[in-house]
Amino acid sequence: QVQLAESGGGLVQAGGSLRLSCVVSGRAFSFYAMGWFRQAPGKGREFVSSIRRVGMTTYYADFVKGRFTISRDNAKNTVYLEMNSLKPEDTAVYYCAAGAPGAANEMIREWGYDYWGQGTQVTVSS
């Protein structure tokens, strides 16, 4: 059984920063590609960023490019999402996901991932 646990969310003013973490347990972390998705109130879940398990290739949604950075530490079974220059529209529940997506379009889709965390709330005030 694979389990994912996010942390690091909270309330921050616009322009501020947060660092989300997601710890994976239950199976070799290095086996999985990792993704971050988010869901704002009244909206569907959307892709934010992902990172491959080999080669560390990263993917970003256009609306976070230049502001967010994804990284992983295989020794700590952890994936991070460094979020800078936060905007009120970044307010959402952020979820991490683990899976074995292949093609690039699978890296940015929910269906490319098999395991999900419970989410962590990020609130950005104006």
N, C-alpha and C positions, 0 to 999 in steps of 0.2 A: 504494500500500500504506500503510495507516494503522497506526502503531505507538504503543503506549502503554507508558509506563515509570513504575511506582510507586516511591516512596522514602519514607523517614521512619519506617518501622516500627522496632520494637525491644522491649526489656524495660523495663517501668515498674512501679512499685508501685501498688497500689490507691489511688485518689484523685489520681493523677498525670495528666499530659497528654502528648499527642503530636500532631504535625501531619504528616499524610500529604500527599504531593504526587504528582501524575500529569501527566507531560508528554506531549503528543500531537504526533506528527510525521507527515508524509506528505500531509496535506490540511488545508485551512483549519479551524482549531480552532473558529472561531465558527460553523461549519456544524452542529456537533454538540451535542446535549444530552449531559450527562455524569452518570454514576452511580457510586456506590460500593456494593459488595456485600461480603459476608464469608462465610467458611466455617470453622466450628469443627471440630475433630477429630471424626469420626464423624457429622457432620451435613451436611445439604445447604446449598447456597449460599443466602444470604438477603439481601434488600434492606436497605440502610442509609440511603442518602440520594441525592438526585439534584437536578439543577439544569437548567433549560431554557436553550436557547441564546439566546433572545430574552426580554427582560423579567425574567430572573433569578428566576423563580418557583422555589421550592425545595420539596422533599418529604422527609419524614423518617419512618423507622420509629418506632413508639411507644416502643420501648425505648431510643432515643437522643435523643428530644426534650428540649431543655433542656440537653443535655450536648455534643452534636456540632453543628458548624456547617460547612456546605458553602459554598464560594465558588469563583469562577473569575476568572482574569486572562487575557482574550483576547489581550492584547499579548504575554504570555509563553507562550501555548499551554498553560496549566496550570490544573488544578483542584485544590483543596485540601480536606482534611477535618480540621478542628480538633476534637480529641477531648479533652474535659475530664472530670474526675470519673470516671476509668476504673475499671471493675470487673473482677474476675477473669473474669466471664462474657463480657466483650468480647474475650477471647483468641480469635484467629482469624487466618486469612490474609485480608487485605483486597485486593480487586480493584477497579480502576477500569474503567469501560466507556464507550464512545462509541457514539452512535446517533442516530436521528431518530425517536424515539417521538412519537406524536401525543397521544392522549387521556391523561388523568391516570393511568389504570390501566396504561398502557404505560410510564409513567415509572418505575414501581416493580416492573416485571417483567423477568426476565432476557431474555425474548424481545423486549423493546423495544430491545435494544442489539446492535450488529453487531460491535464490536471490543472486545477485552479485553486487559488487561495480564497480566503473569505473577504478580502478587500480591506483597504485602509482609507479613511476619509481624509481628503485634502480640501480645505476651505480657504479661499483667497479673498480677503476683504479689500474693498476699493478705498 
